[in-house]
């Protein structure tokens, strides 16, 4: 199943805070409020899209995130 990024929910990388730029697209499967909250609660890795078109796995930093301003931590696989 191919992941889509049409809802365009952007997240900030945790290592770029406090001057965070929202630059990583969250996949549509995690972009609704309920799916995002579930991903944050469970620490589910999401395959996110970088501005250059490459992909990387991220988890939601639940302590610093809101749905309006998601903060994502890179997962190295």
C-alpha positions in Angstrom: 0.0 0.0 0.0 1.5 3.3 -1.0 1.4 6.2 1.5 -0.2 9.5 0.4 0.6 13.0 1.7 -2.4 15.0 0.3 -3.6 16.4 3.6 -0.3 18.3 4.0 -0.1 18.2 7.8 3.4 19.5 8.5 5.6 18.7 11.5 8.7 20.3 12.9 11.8 18.2 13.6 12.5 18.0 17.3 16.2 18.7 16.7 15.4 22.1 15.0 13.6 23.5 18.1 13.1 26.3 19.3 13.3 27.9 15.9 11.3 25.1 14.4 10.3 25.1 10.7 7.4 22.9 9.8 9.0 21.0 7.0 8.1 17.3 7.2 4.8 16.0 5.8 2.9 13.6 8.0 1.2 10.8 6.1 -2.5 10.9 5.5 -3.0 7.8 7.6 -1.8 9.8 10.7 -3.0 13.2 9.7 -6.5 13.2 11.2 -6.8 14.3 14.8 -7.7 10.9 16.1 -5.0 9.0 14.1 -2.4 11.6 15.2 -3.4 11.3 18.9 -3.2 7.5 18.6 0.2 7.7 17.0 1.4 10.0 19.7 0.0 7.7 22.5 1.5 4.5 21.1 4.8 5.9 19.7 4.0 4.5 16.3 6.7 5.2 13.6 5.3 7.1 10.6 6.9 7.3 7.2 7.1 11.0 6.6 8.0 13.0 3.5 11.0 15.4 3.5 11.0 18.6 1.4 13.5 17.0 -1.0 11.2 14.0 -1.7 13.0 11.5 0.5 11.3 9.5 3.2 12.2 9.0 6.8 10.6 7.4 9.9 9.5 9.7 12.7 7.5 9.4 16.0 5.5 12.1 17.6 7.1 13.8 20.5 4.0 13.6 22.7 5.3 16.0 25.4 5.9 18.9 23.0 3.3 18.3 20.3 -0.2 19.6 19.7 -2.2 18.7 16.6 -1.8 22.2 15.3 2.0 22.1 15.9 3.3 18.6 15.7 6.9 17.9 16.8 8.5 14.8 15.3 11.6 12.8 16.4 13.6 10.9 13.8 13.7 7.1 14.2 16.9 5.6 12.9 16.3 2.2 11.4 
